[in-house]
């Protein structure tokens, strides 16, 4: 029977101070588990992925602490079961 691990995907909406959106987008794009999906009028939609809720929460906390960020709120989370190839072995889950 194949091994499985969970892969977590979430979205968040980030509100920025006026004139700070570009630097916040640049900082988010530099994060390994986050990707800017869209932005408009001081709001940024971010997709965060990882192997557990801890990874997602830590990433969201880092985003919220960025200079120029007013709020960062998770909107959605989905958990996908991923089959682990035999040569990888089981992964840690959170």
N, C-alpha and C positions, 0 to 999 in steps of 0.2 A: 504494500500500500504506500503511495507516495506521501512524502512529508509536505506539510503546508505551513505557511506563515502569513500573518496579516500584514497588509499594506494599507496605511491610513492616508486618506486624501481629504483635505479640508479647504474651505475658502474663508477669506476674511476681508472685511472692509476697513480700510485705513483712512482716517481723516487727517489732513495736514494743515499747518498754518499757511496763510496766504504767502505765495512766493517761494515756498519750500518744497513743493511737490517733486521737482526734478532731482534734488539731492536725496530725498527719501526714496524715490524710485531707484536711483543709482545704488544706494545702500542695500535695498531689498534684493536687487538683482545680484549683488555680490554674495548673498547668503546661499549656502549649498542646498537647502531644502525648500526655498521659496522662489516663486516666479510671479512677476507682475503680469496679470492677464489683461487688465484695462485700467484706464484712468481718465478722469474728467472733473474739472472744477474743484480741485482739492481733495477728491476721493480717489482711492486706489483699490482695485480688486486684486487680491493676492491668492494664489493657489499654493498650499503648503502640503508636502508629501513626506512620509517617513514610515518607519517600521513600528511606531507606537504613538500613543497619545502624548507621551512624555516629549518626544521629538517635536510634535506639533505645538504643544504648549510652550516649550522652551523657545521655539522660533517666534511664536506670537509675542512672547515676553520681550525678546530682543527687538522686534519691530516696534512694540509700544514704547520702548526706551530710547528710540532714535530721536535725535534733535529734529524738531519740526513736526513731530507726530503729536496730534491732539488725542486721538483714540485709535485703538486697534481691536476690533471685535470679530471673533469667529462667528461665521454665519451657518456653516454646514460642515458635516463630517460624514465620510463614508468609509467603510472598512471592506476591503477586498481580500478574499483568500487567494493567495498565490501559491502555485505548486513550486516546491524547491527541487531543482535538479539534483540528482543522486550525488553528483560530485561536490556539491556545495554543503550538504549537511544541513541540519536544522538551524534556523536563525534565532537570535534572542528576540523575545517579544516583550512589550511593555504594557 
